[in-house]
Amino acid sequence: MKRLLGALIFAGVLSTAFAPSVAHAAARVYVRVGPPAAIVEVRTAAPSPRHVWIAGYHRWDGNVYVWAPGRWELPPPHHTAWVAGHWTRHPDHGWYW
């Protein structure tokens, strides 16, 4: 019984040590300056009828906003949906993606 208990505790410690951290996924970086207006892009021809357009956006590189151009991508698998990223203003902290 002591061996079983010890093994369970050891397994719990290992799973905690090697589990992905949820805090990293939820961490937000706030930018005090709002993003510039979006750049109007000219879409090229789609590579195939299945491709969808992902619009360009301004990304924060740590110092300034940099334009990430739009691109054609294949849609996500069935039963999933694409939600375009966007900047949101927090009243106390600034802007976050």
TINU-224765 format. One record per atom (N, C-alpha, C): residue in three letters; y, z, x. Coordinates in steps of 0.02 Angstrom, whole numbers, plus 50000, padded with zeros to 5 digits. Example, Ala and Ser with C-alpha at 12.3 -4.5 7.8 and 13.67 -1.06 7.14 Angstrom:
REM residues 2
ALA497165039050660
ALA497755039050615
ALA498355039050660
SER498885035450642
SER499475035750684
SER500025039450645
REM end
This chain:
REM residues 97
MET499405000050041
MET500005000050000
MET500635000050044
LYS500625003950099
LYS501205004050143
LYS501314997250175
ARG500764993750191
ARG500824987050221
ARG501144982250172
LEU500924982650109
LEU501194978250058
LEU501934979550048
LEU502124985850044
LEU502824987650036
LEU503234985350096
GLY502964986350155
GLY503314984050216
GLY503404976450217
ALA502874972850196
ALA502914965550195
ALA503434963150144
LEU503464966450086
LEU503954964550035
LEU504664965750059
ILE504774971350092
ILE505444972950118
ILE505634967850172
PHE505164966250216
PHE505284961350269
PHE505454954550239
ALA505074952450188
ALA505204946050155
ALA505894946050123
GLY506084951550093
GLY506744951950062
GLY507304951450113
VAL507214954650170
VAL507714954250224
VAL507764947150250
LEU507194943850260
LEU507204936950284
LEU507544932350234
SER507384933050170
SER507684928550120
SER508434929650115
THR508664935750124
THR509374937150123
THR509714934350185
ALA509394934950242
ALA509694932650304
ALA509754925050307
PHE509284921550277
PHE509274914250282
PHE509494910750218
ALA509684914350168
ALA509914911250105
ALA510604908250116
PRO510744902550083
PRO511414899650090
PRO511934904350060
SER512514904350089
SER513044908850066
SER513424905550009
VAL513474909049954
VAL513854906549897
VAL514594907149909
ALA514794911949950
ALA515504913049963
ALA515834906949994
HIS515464903350037
HIS515754897450068
HIS515894891950017
ALA515454891149969
ALA515554885949919
ALA516144887549873
ALA516274893949862
ALA516804895849816
ALA517474896949851
ALA517494896849917
ALA518114898149954
ALA518614892549941
ARG519234894349930
ARG519764889449919
ARG520264889849975
VAL520524884149993
VAL521084883750040
VAL521694881750000
TYR522204885950004
TYR522814884649966
TYR523334881350011
VAL523704876549982
VAL524244873050016
VAL524884874549979
ARG525394876850013
ARG526024878649980
ARG526414872649954
VAL526334866849986
VAL526694860849968
VAL526254856549924
GLY526514854349867
GLY526124850149822
GLY525984843349851
PRO525454840049828
PRO525284833449854
PRO525784828149833
PRO525864822949874
PRO526314817449853
PRO526004813449796
ALA526394809149767
ALA526144804849713
ALA525584800349740
ALA525114798849697
ALA524554794549717
ALA524814787649736
ILE524464784449782
ILE524634777749803
ILE524274772849756
VAL524624767849733
VAL524314762849690
VAL523914758149735
GLU523264757749720
GLU522824753649761
GLU522614747349726
VAL522474742149764
VAL522194736049737
VAL521444736449749
ARG521064736149695
ARG520334736349701
ARG520064729749725
THR519604730049770
THR519244724149791
THR518704722749739
ALA518354717249746
ALA517804715749699
ALA517244720749710
ALA516934722749655
ALA516374727549659
ALA515784724249695
PRO515434728149737
PRO514854725349772
PRO514294723249724
SER514254726549666
SER513744724849616
SER513994727149548
PRO513694724849494
PRO513904727049428
PRO513784734549416
ARG513344737549454
ARG513194744749445
ARG513704749249480
HIS514074746849528
HIS514544751049565
HIS515134753249521
VAL515384759249534
VAL515974761849500
VAL516514763349551
TRP517134762949530
TRP517704764149574
TRP517854771649578
ILE517904774249639
ILE518124781149651
ILE518834780549678
ALA519314783049640
ALA520024782249659
ALA520194786149722
GLY520674783649759
GLY520914787049819
GLY521304793349801
TYR521414797549851
TYR521764803849840
TYR522064806249905
HIS522534810849900
HIS522824814049959
HIS522404820149977
ARG522154820350038
ARG521774826150061
ARG522214829950111
TRP522104836450116
TRP522474840650163
TRP522084841150228
ASP522394839350284
ASP522034839550348
ASP522184845950388
GLY522534850650356
GLY522704856950391
GLY523444857150410
ASN523764851250413
ASN524474850850430
ASN524874846650381
VAL524594841050361
VAL524924836450315
VAL524414833350268
TYR524674830250215
TYR524244826450170
TYR524094819650201
VAL523474817550196
VAL523254811050222
VAL522914807350165
TRP523074800950157
TRP522784797050103
TRP522064795250120
ALA521614796850073
ALA520914794750078
ALA520834788950029
PRO520734782950052
PRO520734777150007
PRO520154777149958
GLY520254773649902
GLY519734773049852
GLY519154768849879
ARG518594769149843
ARG518004765549866
ARG517524764449808
TRP517084759749817
TRP516554758349768
TRP515944762449786
GLU515634765549737
GLU515024769549747
GLU514544768149690
LEU513904769349703
LEU513414769149648
LEU513494775449607
PRO513404775149541
PRO513494781049499
PRO512974786349514
PRO513104792649494
PRO512624797949505
PRO511994796749464
PRO511444800349480
PRO510814799449443
PRO510904801049368
HIS510414799049329
HIS510434800349257
HIS510534807749243
HIS510834809249186
HIS510954816049162
HIS511434819949206
THR511834816449246
THR512374819649284
THR513004815649271
ALA513564818749285
ALA514204815349272
ALA514664816249332
TRP515054811149345
TRP515544811349399
TRP516194814349371
VAL516454819249404
VAL517104822049387
VAL517554821049447
ALA518084817349437
ALA518544815849492
ALA518874822249518
GLY518914822849584
GLY519254828549614
GLY520004828249598
HIS520324833849600
HIS521044833949585
HIS521364840349613
TRP522004839849625
TRP522384845649648
TRP522594849749588
THR522524856349593
THR522724860949540
THR523214866049569
ARG523734867549532
ARG524234872349555
ARG524074879249530
HIS524024883949577
HIS523944891049560
HIS524644894149564
PRO524864897749512
PRO525544900249511
PRO525744904749569
ASP525274908349598
ASP525424913049652
ASP525284910549722
HIS524784906049729
HIS524544904249795
HIS524714897249818
GLY524864892749772
GLY525004885849791
GLY524484881149761
TRP524354875649795
TRP523914870449772
TRP523224871049804
TYR522704869349766
TYR522024869049794
TYR521654863149765
TRP521174860549803
TRP520774854849781
TRP520184857249742
REM end
